[in-house]
Structures are given as structure tokens and as C-alpha cells.
Amino acid sequence: MDRDRNGYISEAEDGEALKIDRDGDRRVALWEIMREANDRAEGPRKIFARFEIRGVKESIQNIPSISPGNIAHVFFAMGRRFTSRKGQNKAYRIFSDLMNNVKREALSGLTPQAKLEKVHEILGNASFKPKKCQATFIKGVVADIFPADIHRRRYECRSISFIYLCVAQEMGWPVSLVHAPHHLFVRWEEPGISFYFEATGGMTMTSDDYVRYFSITEENRARGVYLKSLSEKEALAFAYLNRSVVSFAAKVEDDRWIARHLYDDLTSIGFATVLRDVNNAIDLYPDFAYAHFFRNRVYKYMGKSREAKKSLAKARQLDTGIRTRKLPPTRRCVYFRGRLYPAP
């Protein structure tokens, strides 16, 4: 437990910490926790790839303005494969400046709603602009790459919600990710104060707004399939699914957007890599209906019809409307340039 919020776990904070200290500095960093998780993983499959662990160490070195334990370092590491070295370095600088701008603001006297609105204002002042959700779109699953969006100063629901989560962790705010079908946003939740915040539009929302727009059933809401506060592990599941979808698109969909905007030749990625990421997403968030739904599609392309049927059955068990629900108009986020689109 990082009680003093300096990004490290010391022996004083956790007596077991030195058991996973890899570099001998008598404290535990995020990358050391990732390696320990790999060592404890059952079977041959590891949770984190080597390039992800190296990427976290690199991100910590390049963004000293935020805590070494901030989840932003994992988001940056997971997007390294999709971004050029120049683009990644630019993303580091932009994100570091953004976090410094947030810290310079006098936010302590503001209400929780005003704090989040101020972050939206800071993003606008830094030339961040909304974009269409057109990065990669496959059968009801949309994906984007975090560092690529940062260095282009463009956002949609996933990347800007990730930004809010990173800012909240740095500032000590009780903010978590929340998702609805095809959409991601955030929630501020503490004793006596709880509200949803539409990150793409910079405004407070109610649960009824999301239920009406996304046709969320009372059953799915009660079971926590949608509109529940996600843990940090469940938030990482979205990053894994995003990467799996992008890799899959480059493999089988001949996605021209990827060819224009992403750096590496992703066609060399095999189905095993795609499946590894979506499996990690499900391991981190077992009730992630869209991860099960997407794994069904991956298995189909791999010729594993039995596994595909099982994944589809699980997805439909979690969300009975997953195959029939209509998508938001023009494949955009709920809020685009501050406007709420009518319910489909």
C-alpha cells in the first residue's frame, strides 16, 4: 500500500515489499510489481509482456512530473508498439506539460464538479480537440491508442477518460472509470457526493441519461454489467481490449486508418498476440461483455468454432442485447463538440 502516495512501496508501508525489490533500492516500483505478477501467473502465459515492463520504466523516466505509480505509465507502455519513437517522445512531453498545468491551478477550493470541469478547460487550452470514433471499429467494439491520441492532441471517449483517471490518481481524487455499451466516462464517488461526468463534453450527467441513450436494461444495471465504478484492474482491461482490437484490424480487416496513423507494420502480429491481449482483458475483468464478444470474433478467424460459441454465449449471458443494440449515430462519442446526439 503506497500510503504516502510517492509512487513507491517501502518496507515501512508493507513489510513484504523487499521480497519483490528487483533493483536493490529497498522500495518497490510499478515495473517490479508487474514482474512479480508475471512470476506468480499460473501456466506459461504471462500477464505483462517484456516490452510493457520496459515501457513502464521508460515512461517513469520521461514523465517525472507524475508519480511513478500512476496508471498513465502502463497506458503509455501498452501503446509503444503503435507509436513512432518521435511520436512517443512528443506524447511524453505533452502529457507532462498537461499534468504540470493541472497542478499549477488553484483547485483546492473548488467543488468536485468544478474540478473536473477545470480539467476539461485545461485540455481545451492545450489544444486538445474531440475527434470521431473512427480509429478502429469492428462489430461493435471501438479502440484507440493512448499515446497516439496524446501526441496528436485528439480525443474520444476512451482516451479522454484515461486522461481523467490519470489526473485523478495524481491529485488524489476519488474518480473511477465507468462504461456503457460503446462508451467510457468517469464517476466521482465519495461519501455524500457521487456523480457521473461526461469527459468528452466536460459536464455532469445522471445515470438516467446513459440508461436512456444506450438502452441499458435494469437487469444489466443491477448486475453491474454497465454503469458501475471500475477498479484499476478493470480499467487496464479496456487498454488490453483496445490493443487487441487494433492488432486484429491490422491483421484481417485491411484497416486503412491504421495504415495512415499507426507506426509499426502490425500485419506481422499473429493471432496468438491478439488472443493474448483479449484474454488478459477478460482475466482482469471477467464480466467484460464486449471482451467476450470480441474474443468470439477472434476465435472465428482462428477456426476455433467451439471456443467462439462459448465466448459468444458468455457475452450474451452478460448482456443479452450485445448483438442487436444499435450504435451511436455516425460512430461518434455521445458528446461531440458539446452536443448530445439523440438516442438511436
Secondary structure, DSSP 8 states (H G I E B T S, - for coil): --TT-SS-EETTT-TTGGGG-SSSSSEE-HHHHHHHHHHH-SSS--SS-HHHHHHHHHHHHH-TTS-TT-THHHHHHHTGGGS-HHHHHHHHHHHHHHHHHHHHS--TTS-HHHHHHHHHHHHHHTT-EE--S-SEEETTEEE--HHHHHHHTEE-HHHHHHHHHHHHHHHT--EEEEEETTEEEEEEEETTEEEEEETTTTEEE-HHHHHHHHT--HHHHHTTSSSS---HHHHHHHHHHHHHHHHHIIIII--HHHHHH--S-GGG--HHHHHHHHHHHHHH-TT-HHHHHHHHHHHHHTT-HHHHHHHHHHHHHH-TTTTT----GGG--SEETTEE----
